[in-house]
């Protein structure tokens, strides 16, 4: 019995041929598991691998070797990078997909999220890109105002379909933005 690519635990995320045609899902620590589950549904429907992409925005690519090894450096050497624990991110990913047969291989990328995800999608010939909406809150609203929406920037800078999954609870249209006490 063979397994579908979305269910193959032996996938190498750095072997572009092994994950050819994958569904790419943007990952963030603590993100709503719904984003991963929706991506897993599409990977299963399309019978392709699922590749998670976490982008460290505190680093940038300094150079890439001919073999594909990427070297990066921190944007600000005086500030300690907000290093995401890769093992915890993988554990969160597995937990979000618990109860499914889908395996998500995780790639760590650096730089601008829209460009990094676009480049990964080009590298593997992705069929679909799945991202979550921003988290609610003033800090995220300000960040999005300054840097722009990753989903919108992806929509304007590459040719693949993008599925945008709401990150949290949906707010009714008639709910006041600033409720009075």
Beta strands, then each sheet from edge to edge (+ up, - down):
strand 1: 23-27
strand 2: 50-56
strand 3: 59-64
strand 4: 70-74
strand 5: 104-110
strand 6: 128-132
strand 7: 161-165
sheet 1: 5+ 2+ 1+ 6+ 7+
sheet 2: 3+ 4-
end
